[in-house]
Structures are given as structure tokens and as C-alpha cells.
Amino acid sequence: MTQTIPAKEINLRYLIDHFGLELIQDEQFFPEWQADLPELTDLEKQLLDKVKAGYFNLLNYPPLLEDVVRMAIVDPILFIGDFYIAPFYIKAEESVEIANDDEGVIIKGKIDTLVLKDQFWVMVIESKQAEYSIERGLAQILVYMLGNPYPDKPSFGMITSGGEFIFVKLVKGNPPQYSLSKGFLSRNPGNELYDVPRILKHLTQLVIA
């Protein structure tokens, strides 16, 4: 009998034991978050400064629920990066599932925000409550990325709590392998939010090329 497990209940240990998932720490595996990033315009920087100011304002009115983080931080960054303009579009609460045929297990879940291009998954974006560590969302986003129906292409993701952003790359092979960028923190001096749309834009350029 097939067993169905919600994606949110899956942890990294489960993905390692049942799908052979491997973390790759070689920088050459995931150079896309560092190399050849486009520059931002002055207007884009001004808008991102407002996003950062909005984040600090939200901290004064806890708790930071997922919908609030998404509305005040994630959605503006997607707007600044032109992810609402063709050939990309947004789908919210998209259902995804992956199966472990050997054990008769199906993992099901829903993605908070999915950026698509011709049905190809460019990025999966998870927004978690700001009080939670980014690690709480890592296994879940990897489940969604393992569900990518295009196994011959790498998929990219981003996890954010509003206060931190981390990018993920997954290559579906035997075994599947993934790697992470550094964390970009809203609290750090300057504005590390500048790097977030730069990386997002670069990843989409790779897909369109």
C-alpha cells in the first residue's frame, strides 16, 4: 500500500536515507550565485533600501507571519527583478509530489511561490516565519526541487525568512546532489538585499540563454 507523507514533515535525514541526497561543498558545483552577476540600477537600489527599511519596521510588530514576510519582502523583490513580466509568471500554492517506488512512498507538498518559464522550474521560493532558522525550510524546498519534471537540467531555489536569504542548486542524478550559497542577512551593514535580485536575474538569464 502506498504511503503519503506531507513534505513539511520530511527532514534532511529522510532525503539522505531514502533518495541518496548528497551535499556538495565544492565551490565549483554552484558558481552561479557568485559569477557574472548583473549590476543594479540606482532606482533598484533605492527600492531595495525601502524593502530593508520595511523589514526593520516589521520587527517592531512581532510575530512575523509567513504571509506578512512574503507580502512585505519577497513580493517586492520579485517585482524589482521583473519576475511578474513575460516570459516568467508566478504560481502560488502549487502542488508537488515525488515518489520512492522501492518503498511505496509519495511525498506531497505545496510551494509558496513558484517562478516558471515555459513550465520549466526556474526557482522555488519558500518564505518561513522570521523566528525560524533557514534550516527549517531546507528539506522542504529540496523535496520540491526533487519534484522538478526536467531531470536533465539543474533547478535553483531560494529560502528566505525575510531576515536571511540562501540560494540552493540541485542536480538530479544518481544520487541527487545539492549545494548552498552563503546566507545574505538583512541585518548586516550596508544592504545585502542588493545581491538577492542580482542572483535571481543571473539564474534566469542562464535559463533563457
ChimeraX attribute file (.defattr): number of C-alpha atoms within 10 A of each C-alpha:
attribute: neighborCount
match mode: 1-to-1
recipient: residues
	/A:1	6
	/A:2	11
	/A:3	11
	/A:4	14
	/A:5	14
	/A:6	13
	/A:7	22
	/A:8	16
	/A:9	12
	/A:10	17
	/A:11	17
	/A:12	17
	/A:13	12
	/A:14	13
	/A:15	18
	/A:16	14
	/A:17	9
	/A:18	13
	/A:19	15
	/A:20	14
	/A:21	23
	/A:22	17
	/A:23	12
	/A:24	15
	/A:25	12
	/A:26	9
	/A:27	12
	/A:28	8
	/A:29	15
	/A:30	20
	/A:31	13
	/A:32	19
	/A:33	21
	/A:34	14
	/A:35	10
	/A:36	11
	/A:37	17
	/A:38	14
	/A:39	12
	/A:40	15
	/A:41	9
	/A:42	9
	/A:43	10
	/A:44	16
	/A:45	15
	/A:46	12
	/A:47	16
	/A:48	22
	/A:49	17
	/A:50	14
	/A:51	21
	/A:52	21
	/A:53	12
	/A:54	13
	/A:55	19
	/A:56	15
	/A:57	11
	/A:58	16
	/A:59	12
	/A:60	9
	/A:61	8
	/A:62	10
	/A:63	12
	/A:64	19
	/A:65	14
	/A:66	16
	/A:67	14
	/A:68	16
	/A:69	21
	/A:70	23
	/A:71	11
	/A:72	16
	/A:73	23
	/A:74	20
	/A:75	15
	/A:76	16
	/A:77	22
	/A:78	17
	/A:79	12
	/A:80	16
	/A:81	19
	/A:82	16
	/A:83	21
	/A:84	14
	/A:85	10
	/A:86	9
	/A:87	11
	/A:88	17
	/A:89	15
	/A:90	14
	/A:91	11
	/A:92	12
	/A:93	11
	/A:94	13
	/A:95	12
	/A:96	17
	/A:97	19
	/A:98	19
	/A:99	17
	/A:100	13
	/A:101	9
	/A:102	7
	/A:103	11
	/A:104	11
	/A:105	16
	/A:106	16
	/A:107	20
	/A:108	20
	/A:109	20
	/A:110	19
	/A:111	21
	/A:112	19
	/A:113	19
	/A:114	21
	/A:115	21
	/A:116	19
	/A:117	18
	/A:118	9
	/A:119	12
	/A:120	15
	/A:121	21
	/A:122	24
	/A:123	22
	/A:124	22
	/A:125	22
	/A:126	24
	/A:127	24
	/A:128	22
	/A:129	21
	/A:130	20
	/A:131	13
	/A:132	11
	/A:133	14
	/A:134	21
	/A:135	12
	/A:136	15
	/A:137	20
	/A:138	20
	/A:139	19
	/A:140	24
	/A:141	25
	/A:142	25
	/A:143	23
	/A:144	24
	/A:145	29
	/A:146	24
	/A:147	20
	/A:148	22
	/A:149	12
	/A:150	13
	/A:151	15
	/A:152	10
	/A:153	15
	/A:154	18
	/A:155	26
	/A:156	26
	/A:157	25
	/A:158	21
	/A:159	23
	/A:160	26
	/A:161	26
	/A:162	28
	/A:163	23
	/A:164	19
	/A:165	22
	/A:166	20
	/A:167	24
	/A:168	22
	/A:169	24
	/A:170	26
	/A:171	21
	/A:172	20
	/A:173	13
	/A:174	10
	/A:175	11
	/A:176	17
	/A:177	18
	/A:178	21
	/A:179	19
	/A:180	21
	/A:181	18
	/A:182	12
	/A:183	15
	/A:184	19
	/A:185	17
	/A:186	21
	/A:187	14
	/A:188	11
	/A:189	7
	/A:190	9
	/A:191	16
	/A:192	18
	/A:193	24
	/A:194	21
	/A:195	18
	/A:196	19
	/A:197	23
	/A:198	18
	/A:199	20
	/A:200	25
	/A:201	18
	/A:202	18
	/A:203	19
	/A:204	19
	/A:205	12
	/A:206	10
	/A:207	14
	/A:208	10
	/A:209	5
